[in-house]
Amino acid sequence: MTNSNDRNVVPNPKGGWDVKAAGASRSSAHADTQAEAIDRGRQIIGNAGGGELNIHGRNGQIRAKDTIAPGNDPRNVRG
């Protein structure tokens, strides 16, 4: 299930990396490096109340995911 706060770090065809919401035509942020885009994506999601950051490689495949607090990380279940 996707959350409106979720973002994707994707390569920009003109260079650099974009932070985009799923299905959005415009990016939330742009950075020269993937690391900068990941940091900015974490900030955006954290400020919005938490969610999931999907990090894509140059080939478009998701290579990593990061749950940003106070998101629901299924690997961090307390019982």
C-alpha positions in Angstrom: 0.0 0.0 0.0 1.4 3.4 -0.9 1.3 6.4 1.3 1.0 10.0 0.0 4.2 10.8 1.8 6.2 8.0 0.0 8.9 9.1 -2.4 11.1 7.5 -5.1 14.7 8.5 -5.8 15.1 8.1 -9.6 17.6 9.1 -12.2 16.8 12.2 -14.2 17.2 11.7 -18.0 19.0 15.1 -18.2 21.4 14.2 -15.4 21.4 14.0 -11.7 18.6 12.4 -9.5 15.0 13.3 -8.7 12.9 12.8 -5.6 9.4 12.1 -6.8 6.0 11.0 -5.4 4.5 8.0 -7.2 2.7 9.0 -10.3 3.8 12.7 -10.0 4.8 14.5 -13.2 7.1 17.0 -11.3 9.8 16.1 -8.8 9.8 17.2 -5.2 13.5 17.8 -5.4 16.5 17.4 -7.7 20.2 16.7 -6.8 23.4 16.2 -8.6 24.2 12.9 -6.8 22.1 10.0 -5.6 23.4 10.4 -2.1 22.2 14.0 -2.0 18.8 13.0 -3.4 18.4 10.2 -0.7 19.2 12.7 2.0 16.7 15.2 0.6 14.1 12.5 0.2 14.5 11.5 3.9 14.0 15.2 4.9 10.9 15.6 2.8 9.3 12.3 4.1 10.3 13.1 7.7 8.7 16.6 7.5 5.5 15.1 6.0 5.1 12.7 9.0 7.0 9.6 7.8 6.7 7.1 5.0 8.8 5.0 2.6 11.7 6.0 0.5 12.3 3.8 -2.6 15.8 4.1 -4.1 16.1 3.2 -7.7 19.3 2.4 -9.6 20.2 3.8 -13.0 18.4 0.8 -14.6 15.1 1.9 -13.0 14.9 -1.1 -10.6 14.4 -0.5 -6.9 17.7 -1.3 -5.2 16.8 -0.3 -1.6 14.0 0.9 0.6 14.1 3.0 3.7 11.2 3.6 6.2 11.4 7.1 7.6 10.0 7.6 11.1 7.3 7.7 12.2 6.5 5.4 9.4 5.5 1.7 9.9 8.6 -0.4 9.5 7.5 -4.1 9.4 11.0 -5.2 10.4 10.6 -3.1 13.6 7.7 -4.9 15.2 7.3 -4.6 19.0 5.0 -6.9 20.7 
